[in-house]
Amino acid sequence: MNDFIQASNQDGVTSIRFNRPEKKNAITADMYQSLADAIDGANADPDIRCILFLGNNGAFTAGNDIADFAQIAMSGGERTSMAVFEFLQRIIISQKPMVAGVDGMAIGVGTTMLLHCDHVIASQNASFLTPFVDLGLVPEAGSSLLAPRLIGHQRAFSLLAMGEKFTPQMAKDAGLVSLIVSSDDLETTATDAARAIASKPPEAMAITRTLVRGDRSDILSRMHEEAELFGQRLQSDEAKKAFMAFMSR
């Protein structure tokens, strides 16, 4: 397990914490692999009945480490080397319920991953932003299919195409967030929710979750389509210029 990703098990819950505070929990390729491994471990353990995602120090995650993307873009690296898509596949097909506690920024994949969570609690200081187009890129995580279904076309366009920042209340009104609490109460509330889910009859919970979520094959297929386009966009002049501008700040 990467030191920047902390995973622990207690009371039937696997807690997965982003732990790179000096970079606002920006996610590297190694961190994505650790996230995927932690989800695999939770799904393989019959004693684990819920997965909880948390950040730290007032940040959920700043999304993908732009330096990683810039390196791939400038070097012409293989698109298949992007470990982000290993993680995204895991959250789409996870057999265990997933809860997220979001305090502070949730940027890029930090927002799109929430579309796959079953219960999302945000603090009053949370913010949600997906600057894909501004970076010359396209959405990922099946969000181009799932977001319009969940929050409607116009809100999805505002979020994914226009890059509009959503406040906690906007996210709650859209259906992306279940509950808003204070920053002081965020982690306790999210942990209590995960434990409550874990305490319920697991077979009934699994069947009910499957009925509620429906078939995920189309979302998985869209994720792969997005991944191919995302990889192509990484090599584009638009993306390279955006990364250079970002790195020069």
C-alpha positions in Angstrom: 0.0 0.0 0.0 1.3 3.4 -1.0 2.0 5.7 2.0 -0.1 8.4 0.3 -3.1 6.0 0.5 -4.1 4.7 3.9 -6.5 1.8 4.2 -7.8 0.3 7.4 -10.6 -2.1 8.4 -12.9 -1.6 11.4 -16.5 -2.5 12.2 -17.0 -4.1 8.8 -15.8 -0.9 7.0 -12.7 -0.4 4.9 -11.7 3.2 5.2 -9.5 4.5 2.3 -7.9 7.9 3.0 -6.1 10.2 0.6 -3.0 11.2 2.5 -0.8 13.5 0.5 -1.7 16.8 2.2 1.3 18.8 0.9 -0.2 18.3 -2.6 -3.8 18.6 -1.6 -4.1 14.8 -2.0 -3.3 15.0 -5.8 -3.3 11.4 -7.1 -0.3 9.8 -8.7 -0.2 6.6 -10.7 1.1 4.7 -7.7 -1.7 6.1 -5.6 -4.3 4.9 -8.2 -2.8 1.4 -8.0 -3.0 1.5 -4.2 -6.6 2.6 -4.4 -7.5 -0.2 -6.8 -5.7 -2.7 -4.6 -7.6 -1.4 -1.5 -11.0 -1.8 -3.3 -10.0 -5.3 -4.5 -9.1 -6.2 -0.9 -12.4 -4.9 0.5 -14.5 -6.7 -2.1 -12.6 -10.0 -1.5 -13.1 -9.9 2.3 -16.5 -11.2 3.4 -16.2 -9.4 6.7 -16.1 -6.0 4.9 -19.5 -4.7 4.1 -18.8 -1.1 3.1 -16.0 1.1 1.7 -15.5 4.6 3.0 -13.4 7.3 1.1 -12.0 10.2 3.1 -9.4 13.0 2.6 -7.5 15.0 5.2 -6.5 18.5 6.2 -9.5 20.1 4.6 -9.1 18.5 1.2 -10.7 15.5 -0.4 -8.5 15.4 -3.4 -7.2 17.8 -6.0 -7.6 15.1 -8.6 -5.0 13.7 -10.9 -1.4 15.0 -10.3 -1.0 17.2 -13.3 2.7 16.5 -13.4 1.9 12.8 -14.2 -0.4 13.8 -17.1 2.2 16.4 -18.4 4.9 13.7 -18.4 2.8 11.3 -20.4 1.7 14.1 -22.8 5.3 15.4 -23.4 6.9 12.0 -23.6 4.3 10.3 -25.8 3.8 7.6 -23.1 1.5 4.7 -23.6 -2.1 5.5 -22.8 -2.5 2.1 -21.2 0.1 3.2 -18.5 -2.5 5.5 -16.9 -3.4 3.7 -13.7 -6.3 6.0 -13.2 -8.4 3.7 -15.3 -7.6 0.7 -13.2 -9.1 2.6 -10.2 -12.1 3.8 -12.2 -13.0 0.3 -13.3 -12.9 -0.9 -9.7 -15.3 1.8 -8.4 -17.7 1.0 -11.3 -17.8 -2.7 -10.5 -17.4 -2.6 -6.7 -19.7 -5.2 -5.0 -19.6 -3.4 -1.7 -21.5 -0.1 -0.9 -19.3 3.0 -1.1 -19.6 6.1 1.1 -17.6 9.3 0.7 -16.9 12.1 3.1 -15.9 15.2 1.2 -14.3 18.1 3.0 -12.7 20.9 0.9 -11.9 20.4 -2.8 -13.0 17.5 -4.9 -11.5 18.2 -8.3 -11.6 16.1 -11.5 -11.8 12.4 -10.5 -12.4 13.6 -7.0 -15.9 14.6 -8.2 -16.5 12.0 -10.9 -15.8 9.1 -8.5 -18.7 10.4 -6.3 -21.1 9.5 -9.1 -20.4 5.9 -8.2 -20.7 6.2 -4.5 -24.0 5.2 -2.8 -23.9 7.9 -0.1 -22.0 11.1 -0.2 -21.6 13.5 2.7 -20.1 16.9 2.1 -18.9 19.5 4.5 -20.0 23.2 4.2 -16.5 23.8 2.9 -16.6 21.3 0.1 -16.4 22.3 -3.6 -16.8 20.2 -6.7 -15.0 21.0 -10.0 -14.2 19.1 -13.2 -11.8 21.2 -15.4 -11.4 18.6 -18.1 -12.1 20.8 -21.0 -10.0 23.6 -19.6 -7.1 21.1 -19.7 -7.9 20.1 -23.3 -9.2 16.8 -22.0 -12.6 14.9 -21.8 -14.5 13.5 -18.8 -13.8 10.1 -17.4 -15.3 7.5 -15.0 -18.3 7.0 -17.2 -19.4 10.5 -16.1 -20.4 11.6 -19.5 -23.2 9.0 -19.3 -23.9 8.8 -15.6 -23.9 12.6 -14.8 -26.8 13.4 -17.2 -28.7 10.5 -15.8 -28.2 11.6 -12.2 -28.3 15.4 -12.4 -29.8 16.2 -15.8 -28.3 17.3 -19.0 -27.9 21.0 -18.3 -26.3 20.6 -14.8 -24.1 17.9 -16.3 -23.0 20.2 -19.1 -22.3 23.0 -16.5 -20.2 20.6 -14.5 -18.4 18.6 -17.1 -18.1 20.9 -20.1 -18.3 24.4 -18.7 -16.2 23.5 -15.7 -18.5 25.3 -13.3 -17.7 24.9 -9.6 -20.5 23.4 -7.6 -21.1 24.4 -4.0 -22.2 21.8 -1.5 -25.8 23.1 -1.8 -25.7 23.0 -5.6 -24.3 19.4 -5.4 -27.1 18.4 -3.0 -29.8 20.0 -5.1 -28.4 18.1 -8.1 -28.5 14.8 -6.3 -24.7 14.3 -6.1 -24.6 14.8 -2.4 -26.8 13.2 0.2 -26.1 15.4 3.3 -24.3 18.6 4.2 -22.6 18.9 7.6 -20.0 21.0 9.3 -16.3 20.3 8.7 -16.0 19.3 12.3 -18.7 16.7 12.0 -17.8 15.4 8.5 -15.6 12.5 9.3 -17.7 11.2 12.2 -20.9 11.5 10.2 -19.4 9.7 7.2 -18.0 7.0 9.4 -21.3 6.5 11.2 -23.1 6.2 7.9 -20.6 3.6 6.6 -20.9 1.6 9.9 -24.7 1.7 9.7 -24.6 0.3 6.2 -22.2 -2.4 7.3 -24.5 -3.4 10.2 -27.4 -4.3 7.9 -28.1 -7.8 6.6 -25.4 -8.1 3.8 -27.4 -10.3 1.4 -30.4 -8.1 1.5 -28.2 -5.0 1.1 -26.4 -6.5 -1.9 -29.6 -7.4 -3.7 -31.2 -4.0 -2.9 -28.1 -2.1 -4.1 -28.0 -4.1 -7.3 -31.6 -3.3 -8.0 -31.1 0.4 -7.2 -27.9 0.8 -9.3 -29.1 -1.3 -12.2 -26.8 -2.9 -14.9 -23.4 -1.2 -15.0 -22.2 -2.7 -18.3 -23.1 0.5 -20.3 -21.2 2.7 -17.8 -18.2 0.4 -17.9 -18.3 0.5 -21.7 -18.5 4.3 -21.7 -15.6 4.5 -19.3 -13.5 2.6 -21.8 -14.6 4.8 -24.6 -13.8 7.9 -22.6 -10.4 6.4 -21.7 -9.5 6.0 -25.3 -10.5 9.6 -26.1 -8.8 10.8 -22.9 -5.5 9.2 -24.0 -5.8 10.7 -27.5 -6.5 14.2 -25.9 -3.4 13.9 -23.7 -1.3 14.0 -26.9 -3.1 17.0 -28.3 -1.6 20.4 -28.7 -4.5 21.9 -26.6 -3.6 19.6 -23.6 0.1 20.2 -23.9 -0.4 24.0 -23.9 -2.7 23.7 -20.9 -0.3 21.5 -18.9 2.6 23.8 -19.6 0.6 26.8 -18.5 -0.5 25.0 -15.3 3.0 23.8 -14.5 4.4 27.4 -15.0 2.2 28.9 -12.3 
